[in-house]
Every structure is written in C-alpha cells, then in structure tokens.
Amino acid sequence: MDPLPPKLPPPRLRPAGAPTALGGLRVIDFSHFIAGPYCTLMLGDFGAEVIKIESTDGGDGFRAYPPMLGDQGVPYLWVNRNKRSVALDLKSPAGQAIAMDLIATADIVVENFSTGVMARFGLDYERVKQRKPDIIYCSVSSYGRSGPYANRIGFDPVVQAESGFMALNGFPDNEPVRAGPSMMDVSTALMACNGVLAAVAARERNGIGQLVEITMIETAVNMLGNFSLAYLATGISPSRYGNTQPTACPVGSFETADESIYVACANDRTYQRLVTDVLGMPELVTDPRFCNSAQRRDNQIELIRLIGNELKRRPRAEWLAKMHAVGVPAGAVRTVAEAMMGPEVAALGQMSEIPHATLGTVPNVGLPIHLYGTPIVDPVGAPVMGADTDDVLRSLLGYDEARVAAAARAGALGPERAAGDR
C-alpha cells in the first residue's frame, strides 16, 4: 500500500519587492491540455501576466480529467497555475472581436488548436499581426501548420510511437513501451517556452515581433537524444536495451536484500569505486574481462551477474549509504509515492500547498528553475473557468457595465450569459 501523501508546507515566498524576469509582459493563452498550457505556466511563473481564453462550453477539456479535487481536474490544476481565465465564445463574431482586442493589449499569443481553427476565428498570425505588428505568436502543433500532415491530429503516445521513441523503451525481448508521463507534450512545451523567450529577446533588440512555430514530431526526434544521430552516422537503427546501457557497464537496476537500486557507472573511475570501495571485490578491476569499458561492455552479462549476486546480500539503504559516501552514482528505484516523500525532493522545497479560489488550497509542484535576481512569482492555484472574464473586460479593455452586458447579449460570453442579459 502506498504511503499517505505528506502534509505539504506553504511555498517559499519571494522577497518583497523583487523584480520578475518577465514582469510587464502579457500573454493571451488560447491553448489547452498540456503542450501549450505548460509553456504559458512557465511564462506566468517568470512574471508574465497570463490570460487564459477558454470556451464557454466547458472550458479547457483538461478540467474534466481525473483524478478530481472537488470539481477541478488535478491535471488541469497541475498545468494552469498563475493564470486568469476569460470565457469567450470564439465561434461568435462578438467573442472574436473581444479576443482580438485583448491581443492588441498583449505581447505574446500562444495557441495549440488543430490547424485552421485560429484562422476560422479570424485570429491567425497574419490577421493578428495586422492589428498588433510586434506580437510574438507561438503556434504549437503535432506536424506543422503546412505540408501534407498539417491537418493530422496528434497525441503524445502516437508521436512517441511515430518518432521511434517507443522503439528505445522496454526490454529487448518484449514489445516497445511508451513512456508513462506525457514526455512529448511536456518537452514540446519546454521548446515552445524557449522559442517565445528567444523571440522576446530578439524583439528587445529590433522591436519586431514574429511567428514562433513548434511541432511535437520534431521535438520527439530531439528527445531521441544521441540515438537519432547515431543512426544517421552509422545506418544502424538503435534497439531497446531495458535497464542496461549499450555505451557503459555496469548500468542498470539491481535487486538487494530488500528493495531495488539503480547504479550507473559510466566510466572506469566510478566502476573501480563500486567494485573496490563498495563491494569489496578488487579482483574485478584487474580481471581482463572487465578491466576497461570496452571489455565490460563485451562481457556485460557476466559482470552484471557477479555484481547482482553480491548486492543481494545486504539491504538497499546500506548499499546506497556506501555508494554515496564514495561517489558512485546510485539511487533507490521508487514508486511515485515514495519519490514524492523522498528526502531529495523535500530538501529543495519543490512541493507545496498553494491557495485556490474555491478549493481553499491545492497541492503544487514547482518548476526546477531558481532565479535569484528575478525570483519566480508566488504560486496561485489554477483559475476557475471564466472567473476573471468581467474583470479583464473592465480593467484591460475599459468596458463599463453596459458594454459587458451588450457583449453578453451578442453571444460573446456564451449562451447562458446571453440568455441572462436579455
């Protein structure tokens, strides 16, 4: 049975009055699910004002993804902190007009709709830049916005399969395995954030905005790491190797007297520390089968057997203490529950409990980025759908009560608001 989640502390607050990296920038966020929202989450954490535009018909579909905290999907809470929510019917001309007015006040637009959707709303880059020439417009897609695959719908595990990423995961004698977390969505979001930040830096120098396009399939190819170039250089397609590694040995998961550990000896130095200082088997250093990296790779099965037999003699905690003491890279093979309660995570203060408008507080996992001159903003839970609509229309666009009501009657704020304002 998994241990109960830890009691989370409040977040470590930033110094009062400290500047933010992106303070003064405004993002209009039309994205949903992960690849777009994780990008805008980072921009919000860096201090940009992020206004999330959601459909009046239920909002971002991620809101309904389980597990739930009250009426809020935990996946939505994970990827949408530090944002405001405006609910618009973008199928209505009135809703489209408001969206364009909001863009005119902004610095950055992020969208990850299917190809052609933003054009149907009249909010594609060509039309947006006519209204706002210096806009930075980030478009995230699976296969690009032009070419023969522009209209194909893509999802994280599909792209994992198509890119060859799955072919490298799992054991050699079994079928390819997808990564459990949405690796391609998250890595695409990281690429998108990098692209936006590069465009912001360029605009600081030349005053010119630009289109930033990010594709999931190209990101997935980059996530192959060195294996993509290895194939191009040799013509040999890399294959699965389970928990071992073809370039170094011993690397892998080992059983101990109680629980498993993962050891990674990528060079002669750490290998010698392992077998001499930890295992007390110095003969494995001089044995001609294992005396250098090439020999260890050629005789990997036998070496792993010898090391594995010795590791089974003592419990995990004892082995890890000895390995860490002499500088052998090793760690416990943990469940998610064990990892969230692990001392390494707790020591850095990454997990906290943060305020939420309707739930009181919600759990939070912070970014692994620490900016000491421009600290990340204090985290606030993901917004309730449409909670900021009226305030944004008033404060950013100068709408008075009568104009908000008129926008509602025109259908900009959805059918329920339209009916209520008639």
Order of alpha helices (4+ residues) and beta strands (2+ residues): beta-alpha-beta-beta-beta-alpha-beta-alpha-beta-alpha-alpha-beta-alpha-alpha-beta-alpha-alpha-beta-beta-alpha-alpha-alpha-alpha-alpha-beta-alpha-alpha-beta-beta-alpha-alpha-alpha
